[in-house]
Amino acid sequence: MRFLFDEMLKRTASWCRIFGLDVEFLSGKTDSELLDYAKTNKLVFVTRDVELATRCRKRGVDVVFVANDDREEQIAQIIKESGAELTFPENTRCPDCNGMLVVVDGANVKDDVPEKVAERETRFWRCVACKKVYWEGGHWKNITRVHGKVKELLARMQAP
């Protein structure tokens, strides 16, 4: 399952990539161009724009209309309504370019990360597309907190 996010949801798009969703994001396009792109490429369009969501439905484009301002609520809603799977941390994507992240040995990234990071960290991922390297730095605690909250919200949404 692949998604196209509108510009109002750029931060949420990055978070969804971290959690394993295949998310495209196109800047500077008109609503009509985005809608056509989603339809042509069979993408689930994710938007906060009521009128655009209505246009998607009329054109036969799968759409998730996000009304909530809370990031975790948005992610949980997108996953629930689309039927996507939450695959983090086994499968994750680059928050910048959407490329798949693969686990790499620390020896293979020592020239690509700060020296102290190479000495301190043991787990690294490299984006297969843009080659950016990630590790369990200070941001990891926040990522796992958000992940836990999204899982909790999804569980509540599933409960009778």
C-alpha positions in Angstrom: 0.0 0.0 0.0 1.3 3.4 -1.0 0.3 6.9 0.1 0.4 10.4 -1.2 0.3 13.1 1.5 -0.8 16.7 0.9 1.4 19.6 2.0 -0.5 20.2 5.3 0.7 16.8 6.5 4.4 17.0 5.7 5.5 16.2 9.3 3.0 13.4 9.6 4.3 12.0 6.3 7.9 11.8 7.7 6.6 10.1 10.8 4.6 7.6 8.8 7.8 6.8 6.8 9.7 6.1 10.0 6.9 3.7 11.0 7.2 1.8 7.7 4.6 3.3 5.4 5.5 4.0 1.8 4.7 7.7 1.6 5.2 10.0 -1.3 5.1 13.8 -0.8 5.1 16.3 -3.7 5.7 20.0 -3.1 4.4 22.8 -5.2 1.7 20.9 -7.0 -1.9 22.0 -7.4 -4.7 19.9 -5.9 -5.7 18.7 -9.3 -2.2 17.6 -10.1 -2.0 15.7 -6.7 -5.3 14.1 -7.3 -4.4 13.0 -10.8 -1.0 11.7 -9.6 -2.7 9.7 -6.8 -5.3 8.2 -9.3 -2.7 7.3 -11.9 -0.4 5.7 -9.4 -3.1 4.0 -7.3 -2.1 5.8 -4.1 -4.1 6.4 -1.0 -4.4 10.2 -0.8 -4.1 11.6 2.8 -5.4 15.1 3.3 -6.7 17.6 5.8 -8.7 19.4 3.1 -12.4 18.5 3.2 -13.0 19.7 -0.4 -10.0 17.8 -1.8 -11.1 14.6 0.1 -14.6 15.0 -1.5 -13.0 15.4 -5.0 -10.9 12.2 -4.4 -14.0 10.2 -3.5 -15.9 11.5 -6.6 -12.9 10.5 -8.8 -12.5 7.1 -7.3 -9.3 7.8 -5.4 -8.9 6.1 -2.0 -8.6 8.9 0.6 -8.1 9.3 4.3 -9.4 12.6 5.6 -7.5 13.6 8.7 -9.3 16.0 11.0 -7.3 15.7 14.2 -4.3 17.9 15.0 -2.6 15.4 17.2 0.3 13.6 15.4 -0.2 10.3 17.1 -3.9 10.4 16.5 -3.3 11.2 12.8 -0.9 8.3 12.3 -3.3 5.8 14.1 -6.2 7.0 12.0 -4.3 6.7 8.7 -3.2 3.1 9.6 -6.7 2.1 10.8 -8.6 3.6 7.9 -6.2 2.4 5.2 -5.7 -1.0 6.6 -1.9 -0.5 6.4 0.4 -2.3 8.8 2.7 -0.7 11.4 6.0 -2.4 10.6 8.4 -0.3 12.8 11.2 -1.1 13.8 11.6 -4.2 11.6 10.8 -2.3 8.4 11.3 1.4 8.3 11.8 4.1 5.7 13.9 7.2 5.4 11.9 10.2 6.7 13.6 12.4 4.1 13.3 10.5 0.9 11.1 7.4 1.6 13.9 4.9 0.7 14.0 1.7 2.6 16.4 1.6 5.6 18.6 -1.5 5.9 20.7 -2.5 8.9 24.4 -2.0 8.3 27.5 -2.9 10.3 29.1 -0.1 12.3 32.4 -0.6 10.5 30.6 0.3 7.2 29.4 3.7 8.4 32.3 4.9 10.6 33.3 7.5 7.9 29.7 8.6 7.6 28.8 9.4 11.2 30.5 11.6 13.9 33.4 9.8 15.6 31.7 9.7 19.0 28.6 8.2 17.5 30.7 5.5 15.8 32.3 4.7 19.1 29.1 4.8 21.2 26.4 3.3 19.0 26.0 -0.3 17.9 22.9 -0.3 15.6 22.9 1.6 12.3 20.6 1.9 9.3 21.4 3.2 5.8 18.9 4.5 3.3 19.2 2.5 0.1 18.2 5.6 -1.9 19.9 8.7 -0.4 22.5 6.8 1.6 21.8 8.8 4.8 22.8 6.9 8.0 20.6 6.6 11.1 21.3 5.3 14.6 19.5 5.1 18.0 20.5 8.6 19.1 18.7 11.0 21.4 15.7 11.0 19.0 15.2 7.3 19.4 13.5 7.7 22.8 10.9 10.1 21.2 10.4 7.8 18.2 9.7 4.8 20.5 7.4 6.9 22.7 5.3 8.0 19.6 5.3 4.4 18.3 4.0 3.2 21.7 1.3 5.8 21.7 0.2 5.0 18.2 0.0 1.2 19.0 -2.0 2.1 22.1 -4.4 4.2 20.1 -4.8 1.5 17.5 -5.6 -1.0 20.2 -8.3 1.3 21.6 -9.7 1.8 18.1 -10.0 -2.0 17.7 -11.7 -2.6 21.0 -15.4 -3.1 21.0 
